[in-house]
């Protein structure tokens, strides 16, 4: 399977928005933000695994 490793235009735009958001965060806020993003990625991973098991 050939998985694309590039971001599409919408993803690039969203990444730029996140970049602007995190620029003003202090260390504690940055750490909280990072942990929340990681939590969401783990939830997404769990959902994908669950969906793939159903196929």
N, C-alpha and C positions, 0 to 999 in steps of 0.2 A: 504494500500500500504506500503510495506517495503522499506524504503529509506536507502541506504547505507550511513553511516556517516564517513567511512574511506576514506582516499585518496589512489588512486591507485599508482603504482610505478612511472608512468610518472608525476603525480601531485606532489608526494613527491620530485622528482628531480627538478621540476620547482620551488617548494617552496624553496628548498635549493639555487637555483640560485638567486631568489629574495632576500633571506636572505643575500647573499654575496653582492648584489647590494646596499642594503639599509644600510649596515654597515658603509659605508663611507660618508653618507649624514649628513649634518648639520640639525638643527631644522627646518629651513624654507623649505629646500628641502624635508625633511621627511613629513612635513605637506602638501606640494604640491603633493607629491607622494601619500599620503593617500587619499587626496581628489580626485585625478584622479582615483584611484582604486575604491573608493566608487561610483564615477560617472559611471564608466564602469559596476559595479555591478547593478546599477539602470537601465542602458540601457539594460543589459542582462535580468533583471527581466521584463522590459517592453516588450521585444521581446518574452519571454516565455509566458507571459500573452496573448499577441496578437496571438501567434501560438495556444495556448490552446483554445482560443475563436473560432478558425477556425475549430476545430475538431468536 
